[in-house]
Amino acid sequence: MIDFFVYPKPLAEMIAGLAKLPGIGPKTAGRLAFFLLQNPETAQSLSRAIETGIRDIRQCTICCNYSEADTCAICRSEQRDRTLICVVEQPRDVASLEKTREFKGYYHVLHGVLSPMDGIGPDELKIKELLTRMSGVQEVVLALNPTVEGEATALYVARLLKPLGITVTRIAHGLPVGGDLEYADEVTIARALEGRRAL
């Protein structure tokens, strides 16, 4: 709770606004607000970057990833495997997968997962858009997070795609490189065992 009696109203509103960001609590929001006030050039540069991003970034008309143009650079590329689509929850997941330089196909961003408790059903996700892209596709890789909602979404999408004769695969889940069995939970260890492969 931001104390509007302690801070001037504009500062209190600034702190309250920053506290709405994910992972930012009131104390961190206060530190950020004071930093921005003490560094007005940084604050103005950040403000311009946010305005530009909101104005110029849109969803790709093909994969629903964020893009400056109607179609993103990945969807415009002729070098990628058109028979392969990787489905992810959020645009930031595309960036994570691209950093590996391992995936050679195209992507599709759902912009969330099924969550009936939050009122998010199939119509709130980009599932219809995915289904319109299946011409010539042989495999769809589901790279959704291993949460209850992610699993439910993966099963739902797989159920829609399998009757089309498309191979549906799921990325493996398990122990991270450098992780210790001692600190892993039972579900993670079980997934690691399920996803084992020959050496």
C-alpha positions as CSV (number, residue, x, y, z in Angstrom):
1,M,0.0,0.0,0.0
2,I,1.4,3.4,-1.0
3,D,1.1,6.0,1.7
4,F,-0.3,9.1,-0.1
5,F,0.2,11.2,3.1
6,V,4.0,10.5,3.2
7,Y,4.8,11.2,-0.5
8,P,3.6,14.0,-2.8
9,K,0.7,12.8,-4.9
10,P,2.7,12.5,-8.2
11,L,5.4,10.5,-6.5
12,A,2.9,8.2,-4.8
13,E,1.2,7.7,-8.1
14,M,4.5,6.9,-9.8
15,I,5.3,4.3,-7.1
16,A,1.8,2.8,-7.4
17,G,2.2,2.5,-11.2
18,L,5.6,0.9,-10.9
19,A,4.3,-1.5,-8.3
20,K,1.9,-2.9,-10.8
21,L,4.8,-4.3,-12.9
22,P,5.4,-8.1,-12.4
23,G,7.9,-8.9,-9.7
24,I,8.0,-5.3,-8.4
25,G,6.7,-4.8,-4.9
26,P,6.1,-1.4,-3.2
27,K,9.6,-1.1,-1.8
28,T,11.3,-1.8,-5.1
29,A,8.8,0.5,-6.8
30,G,9.8,3.2,-4.4
31,R,13.5,2.7,-5.1
32,L,12.9,2.8,-8.8
33,A,10.7,6.0,-8.5
34,F,13.4,7.8,-6.5
35,F,16.1,6.6,-9.0
36,L,14.1,8.0,-11.9
37,L,13.5,11.3,-10.1
38,Q,17.2,11.6,-9.5
39,N,18.1,10.7,-13.1
40,P,15.6,12.6,-15.3
41,E,17.4,11.9,-18.6
42,T,17.1,8.1,-17.9
43,A,13.5,8.6,-17.0
44,Q,12.7,10.5,-20.2
45,S,14.6,8.0,-22.3
46,L,12.6,5.2,-20.7
47,S,9.4,7.0,-21.2
48,R,10.1,7.6,-24.9
49,A,11.1,3.9,-25.3
50,I,7.8,2.7,-23.7
51,E,5.7,5.1,-25.8
52,T,7.5,4.0,-29.0
53,G,7.1,0.3,-28.1
54,I,3.4,0.7,-27.4
55,R,2.9,2.7,-30.6
56,D,5.0,0.6,-33.0
57,I,4.8,-3.0,-31.8
58,R,2.0,-5.2,-33.0
59,Q,1.2,-8.9,-33.4
60,C,2.4,-10.7,-36.4
61,T,-0.6,-11.6,-38.6
62,I,0.8,-15.1,-39.0
63,C,2.3,-16.3,-35.7
64,C,1.0,-13.7,-33.3
65,N,4.5,-12.9,-32.0
66,Y,5.4,-9.3,-31.4
67,S,6.7,-7.5,-34.5
68,E,7.3,-4.0,-36.0
69,A,5.7,-5.1,-39.3
70,D,2.5,-7.0,-40.2
71,T,4.6,-10.2,-40.4
72,C,7.6,-10.8,-38.2
73,A,11.2,-11.6,-39.5
74,I,10.8,-15.3,-38.6
75,C,7.6,-15.7,-40.6
76,R,9.1,-13.8,-43.5
77,S,12.2,-16.1,-43.6
78,E,12.5,-18.6,-46.4
79,Q,15.3,-20.5,-44.7
80,R,13.1,-22.2,-42.1
81,D,11.3,-25.5,-42.2
82,R,7.7,-24.9,-43.2
83,T,6.6,-28.4,-42.1
84,L,7.4,-27.6,-38.4
85,I,5.6,-25.2,-36.0
86,C,6.5,-24.7,-32.3
87,V,3.6,-23.5,-30.1
88,V,4.5,-21.3,-27.1
89,E,2.6,-19.4,-24.4
90,Q,4.2,-15.9,-24.7
91,P,6.3,-13.9,-27.1
92,R,9.2,-14.0,-24.7
93,D,9.3,-17.8,-25.1
94,V,10.1,-17.4,-28.8
95,A,13.2,-15.4,-27.8
96,S,14.2,-18.1,-25.3
97,L,14.0,-20.8,-28.0
98,E,15.7,-18.7,-30.7
99,K,18.7,-18.1,-28.4
100,T,19.5,-21.9,-28.6
101,R,19.7,-21.7,-32.4
102,E,18.4,-25.3,-32.4
103,F,14.8,-24.9,-33.7
104,K,14.6,-24.5,-37.4
105,G,10.8,-24.2,-37.9
106,Y,8.3,-21.5,-37.4
107,Y,6.5,-20.4,-34.2
108,H,2.9,-19.8,-33.0
109,V,2.2,-17.7,-29.8
110,L,-1.0,-18.5,-27.9
111,H,-0.7,-15.4,-25.6
112,G,-1.6,-17.4,-22.6
113,V,-2.9,-20.8,-21.5
114,L,-6.3,-22.2,-20.6
115,S,-7.3,-21.2,-17.1
116,P,-11.0,-21.5,-16.4
117,M,-10.5,-20.0,-12.9
118,D,-9.3,-16.8,-14.5
119,G,-12.0,-16.9,-17.2
120,I,-9.5,-17.8,-20.0
121,G,-10.9,-20.3,-22.4
122,P,-10.0,-21.4,-26.0
123,D,-11.6,-18.2,-27.5
124,E,-9.2,-16.0,-25.5
125,L,-6.1,-17.7,-26.9
126,K,-4.7,-17.7,-30.5
127,I,-5.8,-21.3,-31.1
128,K,-8.1,-20.6,-34.1
129,E,-5.2,-18.8,-35.7
130,L,-3.0,-21.8,-35.2
131,L,-5.5,-24.1,-36.8
132,T,-5.6,-22.0,-40.0
133,R,-1.8,-22.6,-40.4
134,M,-1.9,-26.4,-40.7
135,S,-1.6,-26.6,-44.5
136,G,1.7,-28.5,-45.3
137,V,2.6,-28.8,-41.6
138,Q,3.8,-32.2,-40.5
139,E,4.8,-31.7,-36.9
140,V,3.7,-29.3,-34.1
141,V,6.0,-29.0,-31.1
142,L,4.2,-27.9,-27.9
143,A,6.6,-25.9,-25.9
144,L,4.3,-24.9,-23.1
145,N,5.3,-24.5,-19.5
146,P,4.9,-27.6,-17.3
147,T,2.1,-26.1,-15.1
148,V,-1.3,-27.5,-14.7
149,E,-2.7,-24.9,-17.1
150,G,0.2,-25.5,-19.6
151,E,-0.5,-29.3,-19.5
152,A,-4.3,-28.7,-20.0
153,T,-3.6,-26.4,-22.9
154,A,-1.2,-28.9,-24.5
155,L,-3.7,-31.7,-24.3
156,Y,-6.5,-29.5,-25.7
157,V,-4.3,-28.3,-28.7
158,A,-3.1,-31.9,-29.3
159,R,-6.7,-33.2,-29.3
160,L,-7.5,-30.6,-32.1
161,L,-4.5,-31.4,-34.2
162,K,-4.3,-35.2,-34.1
163,P,-7.4,-35.7,-36.3
164,L,-5.7,-33.6,-39.0
165,G,-2.9,-36.3,-39.3
166,I,-0.3,-34.0,-37.8
167,T,2.4,-35.3,-35.5
168,V,2.1,-33.6,-32.1
169,T,5.2,-33.6,-29.8
170,R,6.0,-32.1,-26.5
171,I,9.3,-30.7,-25.4
172,A,11.0,-32.8,-22.7
173,H,10.9,-31.6,-19.1
174,G,13.2,-32.6,-16.3
175,L,16.4,-31.6,-14.5
176,P,18.2,-28.5,-15.6
177,V,21.9,-28.7,-16.5
178,G,23.9,-28.2,-13.3
179,G,20.8,-29.1,-11.2
180,D,21.1,-31.5,-8.2
181,L,18.6,-34.4,-7.7
182,E,18.6,-33.5,-4.0
183,Y,16.9,-30.2,-4.7
184,A,14.5,-31.3,-7.4
185,D,10.8,-31.9,-6.6
186,E,9.1,-35.3,-7.3
187,V,7.3,-34.1,-10.4
188,T,10.5,-32.8,-12.0
189,I,12.3,-36.0,-11.3
190,A,9.3,-38.1,-12.6
191,R,9.4,-36.0,-15.9
192,A,13.1,-36.5,-16.2
193,L,12.7,-40.2,-15.9
194,E,9.8,-40.2,-18.5
195,G,12.0,-38.2,-20.9
196,R,15.1,-40.4,-20.6
197,R,16.8,-41.5,-23.8
198,A,19.6,-43.8,-24.9
199,L,23.2,-42.6,-24.9
